[in-house]
Amino acid sequence: MVAKGDKVLKGQVIAQCNEYVSAPVHASSSGTVVDIDEYPAPHPSGLNTLCVVIETDGEDKWIELQPTHYVNTKSPAELRQLIRKAGIVGLGGAAFPTAVKVNPGPEAHIETLIINGAECEPYISCDDMLMREYATELISGCSIIQYMVSATHCLIAIEDNKPQAIMAIQAVIQEQALHTIEVISIPTIYPTGGEKQLIKVLTHKEVPSDGFPSDIGLLVQNVGTAVAVHKAVILGEPLISRIVTVTGEGVNKPQNMQVLLGTLMSELVEQSGGYHEDACKLIMGGPMMGFTLQTDHLPVIKGCNCLLVENKLEETPATMPCIRCGVCASVCPAQLLPQQLFWMASSKNFDLVQDYHLFDCIECGCCAQVCPSQIPLVQYYRFAKTEIWNQERDRIKSDHARVRHDFKQTRLDREKKERAEKLRKKKELLEKKKIAEAAAKNEGGDTEVDPKKAAIEAAMKRVQEKKAAKQTNNATPDE
């Protein structure tokens, strides 16, 4: 939406989205666009992606905001459109577009809205800090989402090791006398923060395999997402910042900070006192589900909730054969069979691995953590998922190509028949025209006699005369 050299304001749309499952990107500060090119991005692949580089002017000047003073005057569809324009995605890590998630469809009936404040992975505390500092905004966002999906009640799940967050939110609920919103304290057990696991803990219901929480009348949103919804609807602000935890033994002053999207990670580490002399690894996310970054010259994105700096580079132990101990199955929160998934994935049996519900795996890393053979199980699962997705994309392309070929062949056959029909009709018209011209010449009397035809007619006349004479000679005298 912008070009190199353009002046932009804080909150201005700089990249628009065309697909339904997507979200636009906004300028996080005012300044000048100095480059639009491929740059490294914080992604496990390490590949570059198209980026807009803005040189800030220090003024932090906003665009003209359009706040909503009375939410009830807006329809759920209008609120979803506001959320979509604000570029809000799930801030728990998955970064799924919120406007899509709060639109479960006309057939789904959402009874309970669950707000996920379960931050069970070690080190990460950005959601804890958000609930303490933005309790009022959080409740406002919960009420807006609850209104959009027509949920009868809302459950805010917070782990029992966050008493300050629990008290802050309960105080707002009591102050506003809200009877449909309730805070539930849950045990601090990893990975309770997973969507399906949290639903099981709170409601004792299980999301169907290959299904969605909306199939059983539930909707789950992160606390950060709820605050972003409040800012988008009530204040008119798009999603241009988030709270990020910078922590680990490899950083001098671990802390949480409100960060503008696009800020370089190196600046966050510098703001946190810089690297410790023994720092050796930078991870985006937690120690269980995060991934290692090769450089800190990367921008903070919407899904970046934590930067973990480790100071001990542990030697990767050698992988040994599976001893079939079954410990991995006993710790799997999704109740899968990691051992069978490993065998199928390692042998590239991608058809059979799906029979063991591969895509129900949340990649929490529990199985790999307890494996005595030090097998990187999650990596095998990710490999299998990627290959299956690639095969599915290839199949879709192949089906599309086949449909196009069949359509082309049908079109060529149709055109061939149409040409043959046109030629036949043209011949008929020519024959009719010749007959009409011949008839017109005969009526005019100026038609030349064909000698051959005349000879044939004369011969036939002589034959008829001979037959008549013969009949006369054979007649009896009485006759």
N, C-alpha and C positions, 0 to 999 in steps of 0.2 A: 504493500500500500504506500510505500515511500521510495524515494530515489536518493542516491548519493548526493549530499549537499543540502538536503531538505532540513528545515527547522521543524522540530517536533516539540510538543508539550507533554507534560506528565499525564499519563492516562490516555494518550492518543493511540488509536489502533495503528499498528505498523505492519501487521500481517494478518490477513483475513483467511477464513477457512471456508472450503466449499463442501466438504463432506459432513454428513450428519454427526458421526462420531468424531468430533474434533472441537477445537477451541481456538479463538483468535488470540493474538499476542499484542500487548500494549507496551508503550514506552514507559519505563519505570522512573524516568526523570526527564526534565526538559534539556534540550541541547541540539546538536547538529549530527545528522547521519554522516559518518565519515567513511563507512565501507559496508558493502553487502556482498558477502562471499562465504565460501566454505571454511568453517573453523572446527576445531576439535570440540566434541560435546561430551558431557558426563554420561557415558553409556557403556555397558559391558563390552560392546563390539569395538569401542575405541575409534569408530569411524567419524568422519567429519560430517557436518550438517550445515545447511544454509543459515547464516546468522546476520542480524542487523547490528552494526556497531555504532553506538551513539557516544559522542563526546559531550559530556554534560557541561552546562554553562554555570552551574552553581546556584541558579535561581529557583530550581525546583517548582517551576510555574505550572499549575494545573490547567487542564482544559475546563470548559464550563460544565460543571456537574449537574445532573438532573436527579435529585433525590425524590423518594416516594414518601409522602407524609402520611398517607392512609393506605396501608397495605390491603385492607378489605375492599377497597374500591377497584383493585386490580383482580382480574381473573387468574386462575392458575397458569393458563397458557401465556398470559402477558408477563407473569413473574418468571416463568421458564425462559422466555425470550430475553428478559433483562439479565438473567443469570448467564445465558449463552453469550450475550454481547459482552459481558464482563469477563469472559474467558475463564470462568471458574472450573477447576477440576478437583478431583479428590486429593486432599493434601495428606492423606495417610501414607502415600507412597506409590499407589497404583496410577494416580493421575488420570482416572477415567472421567470424561466430561460429566459434570454434575447435572447439566440440563437434560442429558439423556437418561441419567439414573433416576431423576425425580419424575420421569415420564414413563411409568411402567406399562402404560397402555390401558385402553378402556375395559379390557377383560379382567385386569388385576384389581384387587381390592386390598389396599394397605390398611391394616388395623393398627400396627404398632411401628413407630419410628424409633430406631435405636441409634443413639449418638455414641460413637466409639471414642472413649477417652482412655482405653486400655493400652498403655504404652509399655508393653511387657519386655521388649528387647533391651538388654543392658545398655547403659550409657545414655540412651536417648531420653531427653526430658523436655523437649520443646512443647509438647502438648500439655504437660504438667504446668509449665510456665504460662502458657496461653490461658488455661482454665483459671489460674489465679488472677491474671491481669485483665482478662476480658470476659469475666463471668456474665456481666449484663449483656454484652454483645452476643455471647454464646446463646443465652436463653432467647434473645430476640431472633437469632437465626434459626433456632429450633422451632419456634412458633411459626416462622414463615414457611419452613419446609413442611411442618405438620399441616398447615393450612393448604399448601399446594397439593399434597397427596391425600388429604382428607383422613389423616390418621386420628384415631380416637384418643390415643395416649402416646406419650414419648418416654423412653427410658434412656437415661444418661449413665453409661457404664464407666466407672472409674475404679482403678485398682486400689486396694486397701493400703498401699504404701504412699498414697497421695492425700493425706488428711487435710492439708491446706486447700487443695483444689476442691475437695468434697464440701468443706465448710463454706467456701466462697460461693459456690453454685447454690447450695441449699439456702444461703442467706438471701440470694436474689429471688429464688422461688417463693420463699416465705414472704418477702417484701412485696412481691407482686401478686401474692395469693393465687398462684397457679396450681390447679388441681389435676391437670392432665399431664404434667411433667414430673418425673420422679428420678431421683438419683439412686443408683444401685451400686453398692460397693462389692467388688468381685476379688477373688484371690489373685495374687501376683504370681502367675504361673505362665511360663512361655510355652506355646504361642497363643495365649488367650486373645490377643489382639487381632487374630485372624477373623475374618468376617463370619465364616461358618462356625468356627470354634466359639466365638462370642455369642452367637445365636443359640448354640447348644447350652452354654452356661446360663444364659438369662431365661430362655423359654423352654428348654428341654426339647426343642424341636430340631429336626435335621433337615437341611436343605437337600433336595433330591440331587442325585448325581447328574451332572450336566444341566442342572437347573439353576434357578435364581431365588434369592430370598423372597422376591415378590410372589413366587409361586405358592408360598405358605403365608402370605399376608404381611411380610416384613420388609422394611427398608433400612439399610445401615448407611450412616454418613459419619465422617470424621469430625471431631470438634473444630479443627481448623477450617474445614469446609463450611461448617455452620456459621462461623464468624465471618468468613468471606461472603457468604450469602447475605448476612446482615449489612455488610459494607456496600455490597452491590445494590441492594434494594433500598435500604434506608438512606444511605449516603450517596449512592450513585457512583461509587468508586469501583473500578475494575480490579482484578487480581494482579497486583504488581509487586507484592512483597509477601514475605512469610517469616515465621520464627525458625531459626536454624540453630541446632545444638552443635557447638564446636568443642570437642572433648577428646579424652584419651590421655594416656601417660606421655604421649609425644608432643603435647602442647603445654605451654607454660601456665596459661590462665584459662582453664575450661570455663565456658559460659554459654548462655543463650542470648541471641541478639536478633532484633528485627532487621531483616535483610531485603534490600531491593533486588528483584529478579534481574539477573544479568551481571550482578557484582562478581568479580573474580574471587575464587576461593582463596587465592593467596592473600588477598586483602583481609579476609575473615581470619585467617590464621595469624596474620600480622596484628590485627586488632586484639587477638587473644594472647598476645605476648610472644608470638613467634614459636618456631619449632624448638623442642628440646634437643639437646645435642645428640641424644640417642634415637631421635625420631627416624623411622625407617619405612613406614607404610601409611598411605592416606586412603581411607575407605569412605565411600559415600553410602550412608545408611549405617545399620548396626553391625555388630560382629558376626551375626548369624546369617542375615539375608542381604547384607551390603555387598558391594563389589569394589575391588581395588582400582584406584585411579593411577595412571602413569605420570600425571603432572597435576599441579595445582593451578595451572593457568587455564582454568575452565570456569564457565559462568554458573552461578546458582540458578537452577531451574525450579519449576513449580513442584516437582516431586522430590526435591532435595530437603530432607528433614534433619540430616545429621552429617557432620564431617568428623570422622573418627581417625585420630592420629595414633598409631601404635609405635612403641619405642623398642620393641624386642622382635627381631626377625628370627622367628623359630624355623628351624630346618624342617622341611616337609618330609615326614617319615615315608619310607618305602611302602608302596601298596602291596599287600599280600593277598593270596587267594581267599575267597569267602569260605568261612568255616561253618556256615549254616547255623549260627548260634541263635538266630531269631530275635536278638535284642532290638534290632532296628524296627521290627514289627511291633514290639511292646511299647515303644516310645512314639510311634507315629500318631500325631493328633488327628489325622484324617482317617485312621483305622484302615490303612492300606497294607499291602504286602511289599515293602521295599525290596526284599530279596528277589522276589519274582520279577519286579519291575527292572531290577538291575540285570538279571539274566536276559530278559527280552531286549532291553535297550542295548546291552553290550553285543548281542548277536544280531542287532539291527532287524529284529523281528517286529516291525512297527505295526503290523496288523494285530498280532496277539497281545502286544503290550497295552493296547487300548482296552482289551478285555479285562485288564487289571486296574482300570480307572486311572490311567496315567494323569489325565487332566484334572483329577481331583487333588493332585499333589500341590501343596501351597509353597513348596520349596523352602520350608522353614529350616532345614539343615539338621534337625534332631537326629535323623538316622545316621548321617555322616559323622556327627559328633560322638556317637556312642559306638561306632563300628570298631571292633578290636583289630580288624585287618586294614584300617586306615583307607578304606575305599571311598573315593569322592563320589558318593552316590548321587548327590544332587546334580553334579555335572553331567552324569549319564542321563538323568531325567530331562534336563534342559536340552541336551543334544537330541534326545528322542522327540521331544516336543517340536523343536525347530525343524527337524527332518520331516515330521508329519505335516507341519504347516507348509513346508516347501512343496511336499508332494500334493497337498490339497490345492495350493496355488497353481501348480503345474497341471493338475487335473482340470481345474476351472478353465485355465487357458486352453487346454486341449479340447474340452467340451465346447468352449466358445469358438475355437477354430473349426471344429466339426460342424457346428451349427451354421457358421458362415459358409463353409464349403457346401453343405446341403442346400442352403438358401440360394447360393450361386448356381448350383446345378439345376435346382428347380426353376430358377429364373431363365437359364439358358434353354431348358426344355420348353418352357412356356413361350419364349421368344421364337424358338424353332417352329413350334406348332402354329404360332401366330403368323409367321412368314409363309408357311405352307398353306394356311387358310387364305391368306391374302393372294397368293399366287393362283390358287384354285378359283377364287372368285374373279380374279382378273381374266383367266382363261374363259370362264363362263361368259363374262361380259363381252369378250372379243368374239366368241362364237355367236352370241345373240346379235351382236352388231353386224356380223357378216350375213346372217340370215335376214336381218331387217333390210340391209342394203340390197341383197339379192331380190327380196320381195318387191322392194320399191322399183328396181329396174324392170322386173317382169311386168308390173302394172303399167309402166311407162312405155312398153313395147319396143324398146330399143336394146333389148338384150340379144346378144349374138348367140346363134344356135351352135351348140357344141356338136361337131360332126360325129364324134363317137357315140354321143347320146342319141343323136338322130338315127344312126345306123341300128342301134339296139332297138329303138322303138319301131323302126320299119320291119326288122326281123320278127319281132313279137306280133306285129300286125299280120304278116304273112302266115305265121303259124296258126293264128286264129282263123284266117280265111280257109286254110287247108282243112282244119278240123270241121268247119261248117260245111264245106263241100263234101267231105267224106260222109257226114251224117245224112246229107241229101241223097247221095248215091245208094246208100244202104237202106233207104226207106222202101217198104212194100208197095205194090200197085194199089191195094185197098186204101192205103194211107194217102 
